[in-house]
Amino acid sequence: MPELHGKISFTPRTLLRLDGEIIETEMVKPSELHDFVEESTPVISRRVDNIYQRGLEQAHRPELRQLSVIYVARIALHEWDKTVFQTVNMPDVKKVTTSPQVLLPGAQEYWDAIETSVFQPEIHIRGVDATKGTSGVWLSLRTRSKPLDS
């Protein structure tokens, strides 16, 4: 299993890459992802804050602006993957899922590992129209509160 160490970049804009590569959950344990997120919190938080501040400057109604998310790890290559979501809950699955109840135990382990961090986990579905090579089901991170200077 590869260790999660290396240079963090965000390409495109909100997709975390480690030494230019996407983190795939099939290659790391939930505890390893947790440790990586904990160690990388300052870098990820700065990125979320920078994107948020740029968005505020460009927004017509800044008071409605939400914090950005960072796509940290891909859980599945295909959107609506039945190895991630409980089929009984498929009608409740949205492009952005903010509750782990729709996840199967294997995917929920990754959610739970991140939930103890300073970030709020979310599941985002990136469809086939997403940037090439980035479609699928993603575990994303959102900061729990807006920066104080906003």
C-alpha positions, 0 to 999 in steps of 0.5 A: 500500500503506498504511503500518502506523502508527497507534494500536494497540488490542486488540479483542476482547481479543487481536486487534490493530487499527491505528486500529480496523482489522484488518491484512490480509496482502493489503494489506502486504508481509511486510517491512512487517509485520516492521517494524511488529512490531519497532516495536510489540514493547513494546506487544504484549509488555505486552499478552501479559504483562497477559493472562497475569498476569490469567489466572494470578490467575484460574487454578485451576492457574496452573502450567499457564497458557500465554502468550496470543497476539495475532492480528496479521494475517489471512492469509485470510478463510476457515478452512482456506483452500487459498491458505494451506495445502498441500493435501497437508498438510491432515490436519496442519493444526490450529486452532493450527499451530506449524510453517510446513511446512503453509503455501504459500510466500506465507503462509510469507513472513509467518511467516518475517518474524515468526520473526526477531522476539522472538515465536514465530509461530503460525497460528490458525484462527478459525471462523465462531463467532468474533466477527463479522468476525474469522473466518479464518486468522490469523498470531499472536504468542506470546512465547517465554518467560513473564515473570520475575515469574510 
